[in-house]
Amino acid sequence: MKFRARMIEQLAVKKFYSIVVTMGKMAKLCVLRLTADKMFFILTDQSVSGGPAVWAEMDQESFFNEYNIEGVSSDQNEIYLEFSPDKLAKTLNSLRTGQTRSVKVKLTKKNDTPCLTFDVEMMGAPLVSSRTCVHDFPVIVLPRKLWSDFTEPGLPQFDVSICLPEMKRLKHLLERYKTLGQAVTVTATKQGRLSLKIEGEDGVFSTHYPDLRVPVYRDDTLPWQRGDSALLPDTASVRVDLRRLGLFLSAELGQSKRAIANVVDTELLHMFFLYDDLLIQYFLPVTHKQ
């Protein structure tokens, strides 16, 4: 197996780093799936039954100026690597400065340990040459028998879907809510109304967004279809972990083209973010926290 890639655009480097940081906030372990045309960051939470999962899908051509992969075989040209995203984010901390000239990444073996080796070329001061930092980051190469554990999550039948309000306002609201309780109830209606309610020792607090768009499901940019709308409820609610929701929404990935919340009543919140070069799905199950 071989993998080698290179990034030189600053925006691509910063967004790649932001994805790694987001994954590190959400889970202790992450699986990186490499294919010829895409790179996937996959999170599962084995500590919680039916726990939250993140599926991030990147178009490699939008991030990398060079990208070469030789997978396990010609007919299965893929590589699956497991690693700690939090540790990787700390290792690549220099990428957030915006002073990176290029980042080369390749799959190597150091002392019989598989590694992702990052060659980070930093810009030098005027009249000073650039410098290169090399990081050998240990990873686990997953055998083919485990690949089926990391396929794209199946999408359930959603009861209500709604476009999300401006992300900056939503992030600010959840930051304020964190001091009031541990869980937030998300309610959406087919008429475009979104409510967030938190119940704490100091009382019940709620915020309402009354005039949001409702997705059009004939739009082929959406990876799911709803059933007969007339047979589905007008309103759906789910109570989810406030901290986990806030951590996910804190990602600094820029403005998405589509931001949609899908609710399975009393069971699941599914969030879908579509960018020009990135698709992220987040599955957050109901919580029983008070």
N, C-alpha and C positions, 0 to 999 in steps of 0.2 A: 504494500500500500504506500502511496505517495500523495502528499498534498503540499502545495506551495502557492502563495498568493501575495499580492502587494497592493497597498493603498497609498495614494499621494494627495487626494483631495481632502482639505481640512474638514469640510462638512461631513464627508463620509467617515473620517476617523473619529470625529466627535460623536456622531450618531452611533457608530459601532460601540464606542466606549459607553455611551448612555444605555445601550441595550444590555451590556454586560452588568453595569451597575444595577439596573432594574431587576435583572435576574437574581443578582446577589441579595437584594432586599427581600425577595419573595421566597427563596428556598436555599437549602444548604447544598444541594446537588443539582446540576443541570446536564442535559445531554445535548451535545452539538452534533447535528446530522449534516454531513457534507454530501452534496450531489453535484452533478456537472453544472447545473444552472442555478441552484439555490443553496442557501445556508439556513438551517433551522436551529433555533434555541427552544428546547422543550423542557418544561418543568412539570414534575408530578410531586405530590406531597403524600408520601407513604405513611406519615405519622398520623394522618387524619383520614378516616374512612370517607371516601368520596371527596377528598380535600381539593383545594383549588389547583388548577393547572393552567399553565401559560403556553401558548403556541405562537412563536414568533417566526415569521417566514420572510427571508430577505432575498431579493434578486441580486445575485452576485455581481452582475454586470454594472449595477448602480453603485456598488461600493468598491469594487476591486478593479485596478487597471491591468493586473495580471492575475490569472486564476487557473491553476492546473491541478487535476485530481486523477489518480489511478486507484480505484476502489479495490474491493476484495476480489473482483473478477470482472470480465468484460461485460457480462450481462447483469451484474449487480455492482454498478460503478458508484458505490456509496461507502462512506466511513462514518461510524458512530463513536463519539468520544464522550466520556463522562468526566466531569471536573467540578470543582467548587467555584461558582461564579463570584462569590464574595472575595475569595483569595485572588482570583484573576483580576478583579477590579482594582484591588490594592496593588497588585504587581504592575498594572498598566496605568497607574495614577498619573503619570506624566502626560498621557494622551488628552487630559482635560484642559491643558494649558493653552492649546491652540498654537503651540510652537513646534509642531511636529512636521518634519519635511516629508517623511515617508514611514510606512510600517510594513515590514515583511514578516510573514508568518509561514511556518512550514512544520510538517510533522517529522520529528526526529526521534532518536533514541540516545539517551545519555545514561551511561552505566546500566544498560539493560532496562532502563525505564522509559516508556513512551513519553514524549513531551511535545507540546506546542512551543516552538522556539520563535520568539518575537524579536526582530531586529528593528529597534525604534531609532530613527535618525532625527535628532533634534536640531533646530535652527540655532546657529551661533550668533553672538553679538556682532555688530559691525566690525569688520576687519578680523573676525575670529572665525575659524573654520567650524563646521558643524561637528557634533559628536554623536556617537552611536551607542545605545544601551542594548545589551542582549539579555533576554530573559528566557530561561528554560523552565517552562511551566509543566509540571507532571500531569498526565491525563491517564485515563483507563480506556483502552480500546475494547469496545463491546463486541462480543462474538455475534454471528448472524442469528443464533438461536434466541437472542434477546431483542432483536430489532422489532419484533411485533409488539413489544411493550411500549413502543414509542411512535406508533402510527398517529395520524391526525385524529383528534378527538371527534367522536360522533356528535352530531347536533340533534338535540331532542326537539320535540314539537313545542315551540314557544307559544305562550298564551297572548302576550302583548309585546310589541316592539316599539321603540321610540328613539328619535335622534336626541343626543345629549346636548345640554346647553354649553355655553363657552367654557372650555376646560379650565381656564384660569380662575373663573368664579367658582367652579365646582371644587377645585383643589382648596381654595381659600375657605369655603364652607366646611369641608371635611376637617381641615385643620382646627377650626373653631369647635367643631363637634367632638373632637377627640378628648376634650376636657370634661365632657358631659356624660359620657357613657362608653360602652364597649361594642354596642351593636347598633346598626341603623336599618330602618325598614324602608325599602325602596318600593314605591308604588307607581305604576304606569297605567295609563288608560288609552284606549283606541282613539280617543279624541285629541291626543297630544298633550296630556297633562302628566307631569312628573312631580312626585312628592318624596321628600326625604324626612323621616321622622326619627327622633332619638328620645328614649325615655331614660331618665336618670334620677338621682336622688334629689336634684334641684327642680324637677318638673319634667314636662313633656315639651319638646321643641320641634318645630317642623318648618320646612321651607318648600315653597310650591313654585313650579315653573308651568304656567298655564297654557302657553301657546307654542309648543314645540312641534316640529315636523314629525310625521309618521312615515317610515320608510315605504317605498313602493317596491313590492316584491317581484315585479316583472323585471326589475333592474338586474342585469346580469353581473354587476359588480358585487352582488351579495351571494355568499356561498350556500344559502339555504332558501327554502320556500315554505311559506305557511300554508296550512290547510284552509278550508272554507272559513272565512272570517266570521260568517254569521253563526257558526257553531262554537266559536271561541268566546270566552268571557270578555266583557267590556273593560274590566279592571283586573290587574294581577299584582300581587305583593310578595316580597320575600325579605326576610330579615337576615342580614349578613354581617360578618365581622368587620367593624369599622376600621380597625388598624390595617388589615390586609387590603381592604379597598383603597384606603388612603395611600398605602405604599405603592400600589400598582399605578394609581393616577398621578403619583409624584414624578413619573418618568419625564425627562426633558428630551422629548423627541420631536419637538416642533409641532406645527399645526397639521392635523390629519385632514384628509379629504372627506372621510366619513367617520363618524363616531356614534355608535348605536348601542343601546342597552336592550337586551332581550330578557324577558322574565318568564320563568315557569313558576306559576303560582305556588307559593309556600315551599319551593324546592331549590330553585337555582337562579342566579344572576349571571348572564353571559354578556360580556362586553366585547365589541368588535371595533377595531381601529384600522382604517385603511389609509396608507400613505402612498406616495408615488412609487416608492421603492421598498415598502415594508408593509406586512399585514400582521397584526397582533390580535389574538383572541385570548380572553381571560374567562375562566369558569370558576365561579365562587358559589359554593353550596350554602344552604341555609345554616345558620348558627343557632345554638341554644343559649348563648351567653346573654346575661341580663344587661 
